[in-house]
C-alpha cells in the first residue's frame, strides 16, 4: 500500500471514529460548495463581452442596493421574531442572532451610498479634488467595497458586543458582591464546597465574638439544602435585619420595609435562577418545601438577582427556618465593625484568639471582593484574543477586496497618473478611500454591536444560566472600535497603494 493510500485510510478511520470532526468537515465542504455556486452560475450566464467590462456588474449592483436593503430588513425582522419565541432553546437564540447580523450586513451597501453622498462635501473641503474623487470611487465599485465594509462591520460589531457584555458582567459581579458580602469580616468553617459551608460553627465562638471590641453587629447564616417537590433547594437563613435593603430585586411585593415585615411573618425571597427554573411569579408566588413538620407552602415576597448558581437559592429569616426545621446550626458569620477599627488587624487578632476553639476561615470581605474580581479578569482575558482574531480576519477580508479592486482599476489609475497624478496624490487617494470605508464600517458597527450586546445580556445569558446581567454601557468600546475600524482599513490600503505606485504608468495603461 502506497503512503498516500495509507494516509487516506487512516484519515477516514479517524473521522468515522470522531463524528464531530466528520460533521465539521462535511459542513465545511458544503459551505464552500454553496458559496461557490452563485458566482459560478453568474460567470457561466454572463456574456463574454460583458465580462470584460466591470461597469455592467457595477450597474447591476447599483440597481440591487434597494432590494438588498429590503432583504436585510426582512432578515432583521425574522431574527427578532426568533429571539422573541418563548422557551429556553439556545439553538433558536443563536439562529436568531445570526439572522439579525446577516440582515444588518445586507443594509451596508445602501447605508454606505448615503454616507458617501453626505460626507463628500466635507472630504472635498479638506482634501480638494482627491476628496471629491474618493467617495465616488468607493460608490462606483460598490460590488467590491460593500462586501469589505460589511465584513469589517461584522467583526467590529462583535468586538463591541463582547466588550459590552464583559463590562456588564463585571459591573454585575461588583453589584452582586456588594449586596452579598455585607459586613467587614466573613467567618466560616473550612469546607470542600466554598460556596456552601455546612459545618457548624462552635457556639463558644459565637459567644466570644458577640461582645468583641469594635464589633457593632453579628449577622449569622445557616446554609443548607432542603427537599421539595421540585428537588433539593439551597436555603440561606439569616438574622440580617437589613437584608431587604441590601438586595437588588427583579420583582417584589412592595418597599424593602414591607418585604422585611412579610419575611418576619414567614415569607421568603427567591433568586432569579430559582424563579426561572420553577416558573415562580414575582407577584403572589409560592414555593413548597418539605420541613421537619411536614410539607409547607411559603409565600414569595420578592425575587432578587443572584449569580452564584444556575440552580438558584432561597433566603428566609433565621427564626422562620428554626421554627420549621429542628436545626440550630450556624455555618457562617458576618461581622460589621466600627469605622475606626483596622480590619486587617482585627482579622489577625480573631484568627489567633479563636483558633484554639475551632479552625475557622476568617477573611476581610474586601479581600474576597478583590480576589473574585482578579479571577474574573483572568477568566475573560481570552475574549481579548478572540476580538483580535476577529479583527485579523476582517483585515484580511478588506485587504483581499482592495487588492482585487486594484487589479480592476489599474488602467484607470494609469490614466490618472499619465495626466499628472503624482505618487503622493495616488497614496492620498487610496488612503482617503480606505479611511472612508473604515469609517462607515465603524459607524455601522456601533448600533450593531449594541444590539448584539443586548442579545447576549438579556437573552443568551438568561437562557443559558437563568440570570439577567445588569447592562452597563461604557463609551470606551464604541470609540475604540471606531478607531480600530479606521486603522484596519488604512493598514489594508498601504500594501495595494505601494504596489500600484511602483508600477510605471505606461505599464498600467497597457493592462487590460
Helices and strands as residue ranges (DSSP letters): H 3-17, H 19-45, H 48-51, H 54-63, H 65-84, H 90-106, H 108-140, H 142-180, E 185-189, H 203-210, E 215-226, E 233-238, H 243-246, E 249-252, H 256-264, E 268-271, H 272-278, E 285-291, E 294-304, E 313-317, H 318-324, E 332-337, H 343-354, E 360-364, H 365-379, H 381-408, H 410-418, H 423-455, I 456-460, H 461-465, H 475-502, H 505-510
